[in-house]
Amino acid sequence: MSGGVFAHWPNRITALRFVGALLLFLLYALMGDRGPADTLALAGVELGMRTALQVAFWTFVLVAATDFLDGWLARRGGQVSAFGRIADPFVDKVLILGAMIFLVVLPWSREYFPAWVVVVILARELLVTGLRGFVESLGREFPADRFGKLKMVVQCCAVGGAMFAPGYAWSDGAREALGWLVHGLVWLTVIATVGSGVGYVRKTQRILAEEGV
């Protein structure tokens, strides 16, 4: 990573975030259909599923949190690049959508993430990506707005919550409260996702009107 697009730390961090997302997905795949009370055998070593869930949770937190680090470093050091503008949101989408797809089918998380939620989020991402490509082909900028950034934060909270709740041994009352909290975060994710999508559609309409398209 000493030259080319990886000559600067922001792009290096983006690449490391992508590797971290793949490691998270590998851990999900190894968990299979096991529940929080089961054990997971890794390289001949038995690991409690709760411990595995804790590792998955903190891995996700680290990968998601460094999204802000690479952007901050790029702006601070004047190292904003075309690669970063493309790769950073790409890694975000891989991390969030990949995690949600696994959470739809894994036994300890599917109660929080019905499949239709992921379909709505995927549809929004495809729509906004298409709009961004079209608007930028007209020579206009189409950056993420505050609502879009808020959407990313809420999605991260929902995904993290779905791992955090079953990853620790809670009392019955705390478990029920956490369950309601995660369900609320998932619904908030749907609202923020749809709302930000509508915002981008309206922004596109204004740009097209200005361009006379």
Buried (B, 14 or more C-beta within 10 A) or exposed (E): EEEEBBEBBBBBBBBBBBEBBBBBBEBBEEBEEBEBEBBBEEEEEEBEBBEBBBBBBBBBBEBBEBBEBBBEBBEEEEBBBEBBEEBBBEBBBBBBBBBBBBBBEBBBBBBBBEEEBBEBBBEBBEBBEEBBEBBEEEEEEBEBEEBBEBBBBBBBBBBBBBBBBBBBEBEEEEEEEBBEBBBEBBEBBBEBBBBBBEBBEEBBEEBBEEEEE
